[in-house]
Amino acid sequence: MASVAHALLNGANHEKPAELTAGAATLFYVIAERAGMSAEELYHLGRKLVTDPSLHHDKPNAQMEALRDFAGLRVRNSPVI
């Protein structure tokens, strides 16, 4: 799942933090609406995918950590992860 999230964000990597955040929020809404899920259900699914241990990995997932790092660097516009 992390590779799909990376692919979705890749095209917006050059955007300003505010536009990146608004675009992600828009995409989140559209996906929830078309999937027939509430925003809370979709958020909790994402949270589970990011935080729950994988059945196939004992270590933290590097791609998920990279997504979190991306948010720290680009969305919060913070130079420190």
Contacts in CASP RR format, 6 or more apart in sequence:
PFRMAT RR
TARGET T0000
AUTHOR 0000-0000-0000
METHOD contacts of the structure
MODEL  1
MASVAHALLNGANHEKPAELTAGAATLFYVIAERAGMSAEELYHLGRKLV
TDPSLHHDKPNAQMEALRDFAGLRVRNSPVI
1 49 0 8 1.000
2 61 0 8 1.000
2 63 0 8 1.000
2 64 0 8 1.000
2 66 0 8 1.000
2 67 0 8 1.000
3 63 0 8 1.000
5 67 0 8 1.000
6 63 0 8 1.000
6 66 0 8 1.000
6 67 0 8 1.000
8 27 0 8 1.000
9 20 0 8 1.000
9 24 0 8 1.000
9 67 0 8 1.000
9 70 0 8 1.000
12 19 0 8 1.000
12 20 0 8 1.000
12 23 0 8 1.000
12 24 0 8 1.000
13 74 0 8 1.000
17 74 0 8 1.000
17 75 0 8 1.000
17 76 0 8 1.000
17 77 0 8 1.000
20 74 0 8 1.000
20 75 0 8 1.000
21 75 0 8 1.000
24 75 0 8 1.000
28 39 0 8 1.000
28 42 0 8 1.000
29 39 0 8 1.000
31 42 0 8 1.000
32 38 0 8 1.000
32 39 0 8 1.000
32 41 0 8 1.000
32 42 0 8 1.000
35 42 0 8 1.000
37 45 0 8 1.000
49 64 0 8 1.000
50 64 0 8 1.000
50 67 0 8 1.000
50 68 0 8 1.000
54 61 0 8 1.000
69 81 0 8 1.000
72 78 0 8 1.000
72 81 0 8 1.000
73 79 0 8 1.000
73 81 0 8 1.000
END
